[in-house]
């Protein structure tokens, strides 16, 4: 059991620090942009700025949390060179 946990943690760390395939890099960029826009909308609305309803829909904590989770999950696939 302990050996399996050590293997899991070392594989997780190596995947988090490894190079990603281009597709997952693009997913990360899109997730960062969506999370940043959602955070900006939340900041502006909490400061009292009135935004159109289209932007007001992005003022949601779920969007920010989902963006962070997507950024982390998109980092897990590693580029082994087999797909080239």
C-alpha positions in Angstrom: 0.0 0.0 0.0 2.7 2.4 1.0 4.7 1.6 -2.1 1.7 2.3 -4.4 1.2 5.7 -2.7 4.8 6.6 -3.2 4.6 5.6 -6.9 1.4 7.7 -7.3 2.9 10.8 -5.7 6.1 10.6 -7.8 4.2 10.1 -11.0 1.9 13.0 -10.1 4.8 15.3 -9.4 6.6 14.3 -12.6 3.5 14.9 -14.7 2.9 18.3 -13.1 6.5 19.3 -13.9 6.7 17.8 -17.4 6.0 19.4 -20.8 2.5 19.2 -22.1 1.2 18.4 -25.6 0.1 21.5 -27.6 -3.6 20.7 -27.3 -3.5 20.7 -23.5 -1.4 23.9 -23.5 -4.2 25.6 -25.5 -6.8 24.3 -23.0 -4.8 25.8 -20.2 -4.6 29.2 -21.9 -8.3 29.2 -22.5 -9.0 28.3 -18.9 -6.6 31.0 -17.6 -8.4 33.6 -19.8 -11.9 32.5 -18.6 -10.8 32.4 -15.0 -9.2 35.9 -15.3 -12.3 37.4 -17.0 -14.6 35.9 -14.4 -12.4 37.2 -11.6 -12.3 40.7 -13.2 -16.1 40.7 -13.6 -16.5 39.7 -9.9 -14.1 42.4 -8.8 -15.8 45.1 -10.9 -19.2 44.2 -9.7 -18.1 44.1 -6.1 -16.7 47.6 -6.6 -20.1 48.8 -7.7 -19.6 48.9 -11.5 -22.7 48.0 -13.5 -22.0 45.6 -16.3 -24.2 44.2 -19.0 -26.0 40.9 -18.2 -23.8 39.0 -20.6 -20.8 39.8 -18.4 -22.7 39.6 -15.2 -23.3 35.9 -15.9 -19.6 35.3 -15.6 -19.6 36.6 -12.0 -19.8 33.1 -10.6 -17.4 31.3 -8.2 -18.1 28.0 -10.0 -16.5 29.4 -13.2 -13.3 30.3 -11.3 -13.1 27.0 -9.5 -13.7 25.1 -12.7 -11.0 27.1 -14.5 -8.5 26.3 -11.8 -9.4 22.6 -11.9 -9.1 22.5 -15.7 -5.7 24.2 -15.5 -4.5 21.5 -13.1 -6.0 18.6 -15.0 -4.6 19.9 -18.3 -1.2 19.7 -16.8 -1.3 16.0 -16.0 -0.9 14.5 -19.6 2.7 14.4 -20.5 4.3 14.6 -23.9 6.0 11.3 -24.5 6.6 11.9 -28.1 4.5 8.9 -29.2 1.8 11.1 -30.8 4.3 12.8 -33.2 
